[in-house]
Amino acid sequence: MLSPVFSQPPPDLNRRLAKLTSILDVAKAMSAERDLDLLLPLILFEATKVVEADRCSLFILDRERNELWSKVAQGSKNEIRLPVGSGVAGQVAHTGAVINIPDAYADARFNRSFDVSSGYQTKTILCVPMRDANGDVTGVIQALNKLDGQGFNAEDEELLLALGAQAAGAIENALLHEEINRLFEGFVSASVVAIEARDPTTAGHSGRVADLTVSLAQTLEHLSSGPYARIRFSSSELQELRYASLLHDFGKVGVREPVLVKAEKLYPHELDVLRARFQLARKDLQLQSYRRRYEAVRRHGAEAASDIEAAEEARLASELKHLLEVFDFVLTCNRPTVLAQGGFERLTELGNLRFDDAEGLAQPLLLPREIQSLSIPRGTLSAEERREIESHVEHTYRFLTQIPWTRALRRVPEIAYAHHEKLDGTGYPRAEREIPIQSRMMSIADIYDALTASDRPYKKAVPHTLALDILKRETDSGQLDRDLFRIFVEAEIPRRALAQPPK
């Protein structure tokens, strides 16, 4: 029995199959690429191979300006723009018909100025439209100079059209991806403006924290030892980290402005009322002195007036001096500094001071709530006000979870939520010990910038070295990540990220 004879496919069919396979392979690669700057060269490289051309150009249709533009054209370094209807590519974009020119210099549609300016000699041209899923022209692909010296044939037209259709979809996806990125960038930038509008004294804080955090994350890529030696962040993960850092304080828009910008322990209106009360007390001392003088002269006669006047002037001066000293002490207590030893006890004693009002009724010089505010041991905020400030993290999380983040950015709310958590469980709002590495890095950056930022009404800027000492104390106490802090210091992240030498 004779074995069947299977003939091999002809070489031309093998070549065509190879080209079609190449188109399918590049279609897969194009569908996965979202960066237009990487996608366009990929399309040109494959188009050049498929039709066996010397070089190719790709033009995208800008409908608003009725122009074709190209970021990449083989042999050109500059962006090219040309009107729709002008030149070979412009005519293809206008009519949607394929143009195949076997002899460029013999065809009136060819513009020789491109050859003159570039020094290139065009011989054969194949230009095809790129169409989207609706059949609309979105751009053109132009191939120049068939490598075999012959003109482009019908098969080349078919293959380039097939590649162009795949390219159109990939480019549309990439452009949509860019638009989404610009949308998020604009939204994040507007949110940062809103944050800083609430508290202008902290302007620039969110941006600096983002720069410090991302720089620290990028530094981890160069480590060859330690617990973070294998940590790598993709470009989308770095973008996610940057957005979380920029928006970490957005919840402050939900905090009452007087609390947010409180520079001293008493609010300005409270200090004004207190100052007016001391002025009334001063007038009361003067009135009491004049009453005593009148009574003394009435009892002892006019001949004793001189001695009475001298004694009362001395007494009044002493009482006014004491009142001024009390007020100066109150002003000292009102500043965001730690009270000297005995300061709290003296404030309690001053609560017993009285003066007579206009109706002759005794009134306290210091009210209990004023004494309580002035007795704040550190900073300017009471326990209740501090809780309100700390609530900004909850506001941030609720706000960020309302945003339909893309899959690549879905952890933005979680990362921002944990930036005030501490490894020893003393942080807020959840007192979590399991903290994402992104949030650990942001914590270090946030504290560093809060310490070293320019003077604010409630604090002075801390020098770089002292800020690192404070961070080290928190690290040694188990609050911050020891290894990340070491990298932060050794890699000189502040100098590199903020482009200025630490002081």
Secondary structure, 3 states (H helix, E strand, C coil): CCCCCCCCCCHHHHHHHHHHHHHHHHHHHHHHCCCHHHHHHHHHHHHHHHCCEEEEEEEEEECCCCEEEECCECCECCCEEEECCCHHHHHHHHHCCCEEECCHHHCCCCCCHHHHHHCCCCCCEEEEEEECCCCCEEEEEEEEEECCCCCCCHHHHHHHHHHHHHHHHHHHHHHHHHHHHHHHHHHHHHHHHHHHHHCHHHCCHHHHHHHHHHHHHHHHHHCCCCCCCCCCCCHHHHHHHHHHHHCCCHHHHHCCHHHHCCCCCCCHHHHHHHHHHHHHHHHHHHHHHHHHHHHHHHHHCHHHHHHHHHHHHHHHHHHHHHHHHHHHHHHHHHCCCCCCCCHHHHHHHHCCCEEECCCCCEEECCCHHHHHHHCCCCCCCCHHHHHHHHCHHHHHHHHHHCCCCCHHHCCHHHHHHCCCCCCCCCCCCCCCCCCCHHHHHHHHHHHHHHHHCCCECCECCCCHHHHHHHHHHHHHCCCCCHHHHHHHHHCCHHHHHHCCCCC
